[in-house]
Amino acid sequence: MDFFEQQHRARRRTWLMLLLFVLAVIAIVAAFDLVCAIVYIWLFDAQILYSNGLLRQVPRSVYLWSTLATLLVIGWGTASRLYRLSGGGVAVADLIGARHVKRDSGEPAERRLLNVVEEMALASGITVPLVFVMDDQQTINAFAAGYSPNEATVVVTRGALEQLNRDELQGVVAHEFSHILNGDMRLNIHLLGVIAGIVMIGSIGAFLMTGIRDGDDLRRAGTDIRVFFLGLLLWLIGSIGVLAGRLIKAVISREREFLADASAVQFTRNPEGIGGALFKIGLRGSTIAQRHAEELSHMCIGAPVNDYFEFALFHDHPPLDERIERLLGPGAKRLLRERMERAEAAALSARGSPVVSELVSPLYADRSAPPAASGAPGLARSMVESIGNPSSAHLDHARGMLDAIPAEIRSAVGSEKGAEAALFALLLGEGELRKAQLALIGGRSGAEVPAQSARLADALKPLGARARLPVLQLAIPTLKRLPGPERDALLGTIKAVIEADRKITLGEFVLLTLCRSQIQKEPGRPPAVKYRSVDAVATEAAVLLSLLAHSGKGGMAAFDKGMAALGAAGGVLRSPSELNIGTVESALNELNLLAPLKKPLFIKACVATAMADDKLTLAEAELLRAICASLDSPLPPILETTEAVA
């Protein structure tokens, strides 16, 4: 199943979640109405006990007010939680008290985690996610959160950092990247809001029960007892919400875990990585001692709370044994245990850590990459199929690119000023043009950033234009942490630096487009679907196809091929003078409102236009990736190129 089908399924699961939420609310309202009716009879009109149609004798106003009160409590719980999480993945990390791991961290375990996340992000074609650690959690767990792939966060426990080797940590991160790319994160945040609402009554009851204090007199003691029993009653009613929440999470989440495990193997070509991590989770636990752990359980790779329910129907994670056997086959647990014991013994004898083990001699020897497509048609097809579906070959490419980027640059992107300098380094020209550009940069940032930009530009020269997007992907997460006004000022300076020579190259246009779409954009809910047919956005599609047609040498012939692949009428080739930044951005914004299952058709039309001459230049490839990124459809690095790649 491809990326766009997964996005479509994620939206359908949202409707299923809403249906289950409504049913849960009805059950809670009915239970609370029943309790209120009984309390009314007990306190105000005991004669009703001796009449027929007991509950029908209770005034309707009792049911009306109890229903209204229940709906207000549930609505408040859901609305307040969703508002708190409107900041996306960072808000979820803040909710559980996780610490942001800065890019310039010197701790070896954190440095290793950052490297793994960077490799995965570059291989996937998304902005490098922000990384957080739950320092007070010694068990093994992790989750990803956010509203879209380009604003994701990855959160891991301290136990995962210290107890997993690199392959296992990579397997866990790959599992979380599957959730990022499959559209699961947005559904997870919505589910957090739903769960917060339906457990709110139980939470109030628990607060009343635990809030009882020793009274100073008998009257206070009697009041405390009544409050305690009121809390107990609310807690019992709230248990319906807890059960309903568990059931909703189980229905939504369980099968996704199998898919994410399989995707991690496809991504890393190493079933032992994720398999070994799951094995250690079974040995050392995944529980999270945090009051929001129950709400977050559907997001984590391992169950963060103990399953007190015997029925598998209420478990939001499949059994670990079944997950391991699906990955490694029957008997894998025994082999993993034996190898872990040998590795730990070897580590002890070498005075190494007994916890961080290295499993060697892979269970699966065949880790070959899938056969590559050949020729322009095959390349076009493989490009579209790779969206949101990176392979181990993309991971190898990302690792090689990271190794090639000078250490000075990788260190610089860890700080805000350094990230700005790295970004400007990608735009600097030569001679008098560079002097003018550095003056513009200095006018905003002082003398430090221009000097560092010049040094980094010289360090990047040996890598050539191919370093543009990887360095940008590394710099963006740091720059996104800048306050809004500073980000706006930075984008203004970027535009001024680009226009210093009074012309914009295609590479500069790509960088500016990506910066505007990923740095300027505030975290939050993605736009709702507005268009369900490519005909509705034919005019906007023609703008992007015109840009692609002019970026190569195809002109009208290339544009016609793209429109034919799109199958929409009404497209007119725009002249280069009409293709300004504002026009292109406006077209991209409208195209992003296209239904997920219709986006592949437009992207295929873009590929057909770019490859109309059976050639693909680096500039065209970067433009394709920028278009896909703006449509929240991450395109991994293009590994195969035609002979005429620049």
Summary of the structure (lengths in Angstrom):
residues: 646
radius of gyration: 28.1
end to end distance: 33.1
largest distance: 98.9
contacts: 2251
relative contact order: 0.09
helix: 69%
strand: 3%
